[in-house]
Amino acid sequence: MKRGVTLTELLVAIVVSSIILTAIVSIFSTSNLALRRGKETAELTEDVRNAITTLEFVFSRWGSGVPCENNQCNIGNTIPDCLNTNLQPPPRDPMCMTIIGQEVRFFANLYGMGFVVSGNNNNTVNIVSCRLNSDSNHNCYYVWRGGNLKTGFGTNGRPVPVRLPNLPGQLDCLSGNALNLTISVNVNRWLNEGNDITLEPGDYITRAPHYVRLYVQNGWLMMDRTDLGVGCNDSENAVRIGRVRSFSVQKVGRAVRVDAEFENSNGTVYRITRFYGR
């Protein structure tokens, strides 16, 4: 004969079911929280990665391709402030940097460069092009020879850039043939100041530099860049790099220390410290 369920057994079953249900809810809640935090961390990591990549690039170009006054550089043991912001006249130290609170300013070559490797009998030269760009806003270059600015200085004391002829577009020197560009041996100086330049093997070509300003505004690390090439036009202001709580730069000898606290929209903070120098 079958026996029914007693009240005690029913209560025990309810208690056990409640414990199991509570455990399932707790596991689901914990997993959901971990998933949400993991997503926030992933988003933060991606934001920070992009911001760090931008900082790495900008600081790696700090002082690169920046001429010195009358081709005479004065490199000391420390980093001087940048007294002029428009290369008129150029600084005595291309690695100059001005720091004001959470703001830093310096000169940098942000675009392509090239190397003249050899000449040909038909008045052309072979070049290794590392992102030399035919765009009218970027075809604005200096030619260096023996460590000096071969393109020289204009009547106002500022360096005068040249246009490179017959550029086929932007070419990457990290893939394909090393000698990836052939152009005319003669290049024209802008604004008709001085004679044209005849390229020679060993010449080094750099894009005219920018004046870079990094600063904090409304919780964002921002960047302004001012094109310093005479007659060139590639300036841009208020570019967002990443959301930050703080940003600071300190000079350490001939290097700089960068400290930043990046955060996402939920307030999760990621702190970094980086050193940059040459």
N, C-alpha and C positions, 0 to 999 in steps of 0.2 A: 504494500500500500504506500503511495507517494505522500511525503510529508511536506507541508507548506514552509515558507520562509518565516523564521521567527523575527521578532522585532529587533533583537540583538544583532542577528546576522544582517538585517537590512541596514541598521545603523553603521555596522562595520563596513559594509559595502559602500555606503555613502561617504564615509570618512576616507576610505582608500581611494575612491574615485576623485574626491576633492583634492587629495594629496597629489595624485597623478595629474589632474587638470592644472593645479597650481604650478607643478613642475614644468608642464608643457608651456604654460603661459610665460613662466619665468625664462625658460630657454629661448622662446620666441622673442621675448622682449630684449634679452641680452644679445641675441644674434642680430636683431634689427638695429640695436644701438651700435653694435660693433660694425655692422655694415654701413650705417650712416656716418660713423666716425671715420671709417676707412675711406669712404667716398670723399669726405671733407679733406682728409689727409692727402688723398690722391690729387684732388683739385688744388690744394695748397701747394703740393710738391710741384705740380705742373706750372702753376703761376710763379713759384719761386725759381724753378728751373729756367723759365723764360726770362725772368728778371736778371738772374745771375748770368745767363748767357749774354744778355745785352751789356751788363756791366763788364764782363770779361772782355768782350769785343772792344768796347769803347776805351777801357783802360789799357788794353794791349796796343792801341793805336795812339795813345797819349805821347805827344812829342815827335811822332813819326812824320817825316816829310815836311817839317816846319823849318823854314830858313832862319838864319841868324842875321842880325844887323851887319850889313857890309860883308857878309860871308865870314864873319869872325865870331865864333861862339865862345862864350865864357862859362865853362862847366865847372861848378864848384862841388863841395861836399854836401851841400844842402839844396833844397828846392826853393828858388825865389818866387815871389809873387809875380804875376803877369801884370806889368804896368800899362801895356797897351792892349786893347782888345780887337784891333782891326789890322794888325801887321803893318802899321804905319808909325814909326819904323818897326821892323820885326824885333822880337825879343833877343836879348843876348844869350839866353838859355832856352832852347826849344822845349825843355821839360818844365818850364815855369808853371805854377799852379796857384790859384787864389782860393782860399777857403774862408767862407763867412758863415758861421753857424752851421746849419744843415744844408749848406750850398757850396758847391765846388765848381771852379771854372778852369778850363785849360784848352790848349790847342791840340788837334788830332787830325790825322789823315784817315778819313772814314771810308774811303773807296779804293779804287784799283791802283795798281803799280805795274811797272814793266821793266825789262832789262834788254838793252841792245846787245846782241851777241855777235853779230857779224854783218858785213856789208856785201853788196853785190855789185856787179859791173854795170847794172842798168839803173844806177842812182836809187836803189832801194836798200833797206836794211832788214835783217831778220830779228824779231823780237820775241821774247817770252812774255806773253801778256797774262797778267793775273788780274782779271776783271777790268781791264781798260774798256771804257764804255763810250760808244759813239753818240749817245744821247746828248743833245745840245747843252743840257744843264750839267753834264758830267765831263764832256770833252774839254777839260780845263786843267792842264797839267804843267808841272814844273819839270825841267830837265836838269839833272845833276851830273857833274863831271869832276872827278877827283875830290869829292866831298863838298864842292862848291856849287852854288846855284848858277848854272850856265845861262839860264834865261834872263838873269840879271834883275835890275830894279828900275822902276819907272821914275818919272820926274818928281813924283810925290814920295819917293822912297819905298813904295810898296813893291813886292815882287810881281813881275808880269808873267802870267801863264801863257802857254801856247795851245793851239789846237792841233791834234794829231790827224793827218789826212787819211782818208780811205779806211777808217775803222769799220770792220764788218759787223760790229755789235760786241757784246760782252763775251770774252773768251776766258775760260777757266784754265789756269796753268796746272791744275792737279790731275788732269786727265788728258789723254791723247798725246800728241807730239809735244816735246818741250818747246821747240820753235813753232809756235802756233800763229804767228802773225808776220806779214811782210808789208811794210809801208814805205812811202817816199822818204828819202834821206833828208829832205828839207821840210821844216815845220815853221809855221807862221806865228809870230808873237801877236798877242791881242792888242787892239787899240793903236796899232801902227807905231808902237813905241820901240825904237831900236831895230836892228837887223834881224832877219830870219835866222833860225838855228839849223845848223847842219849836224845831224846825229852821227855819232861815232860809236864803234864797239866799246863796251864798258860803261856807256851812259846809263843812268838810272832814272826812271820816269815815275813820278808820283802825282796823284791827284792833288790839286790845291787844297789846303787843310780847311777845317772848320773850327770855329770857336764854340766849344761845348760847355753847356751849363746844366748841371744836375742839381735838383732842389726838391724840397718837399712842399706840396700844396694840397690842402684839404685831404690829408691822409694818403696821398699818392706821391710816389717818387716820379718826378717829371724830368724831361730833357728838352732843352732848346739847342738847336745847332744853327750857327750863322756862317754862311759860305763866305770865305775870305778871298776867293779867287776874283781878281778884278774883272768885271764884266760877266761873271758867272752868276747863276741864280738857283741855288739849292739850299735855301734856308727853310727851317720848319721849327715851330714853337709848340710848347705844351704837349709833348708826346708822353703818354703814360707808359711807365716801365713796370710798376708794380705797386700794390697797396702796402703801405708801411706805417709802422708806429713811430719809428725813428730811423735816422740815417746820418752818419757822421764819417768824416774823412780826416785822418791825421797824417802829417808828414813825419816820416821816420828816415832820416838821412836822405838818400836818393830814392826812397820808395814811399809808398803811402799805405796806410792801414784803413780799410773800409769796414765799418760795422753797420749792420742794418737789421731791423726787426720787421719782417714781412708778416702779413696776416691775411686771412680770407674773410669773407663776409660774416662768418659766424664767430670771429674773434680768435681763432686758433693762430698762435704765433710761431714763427720759424725764425730763429736767430742765426745770422751768419757773420763770420769775420774772414776777410780776405786781404792779402797783401799783394800789391802790384808795384813793379819797378822794372828797371833795365840794368 
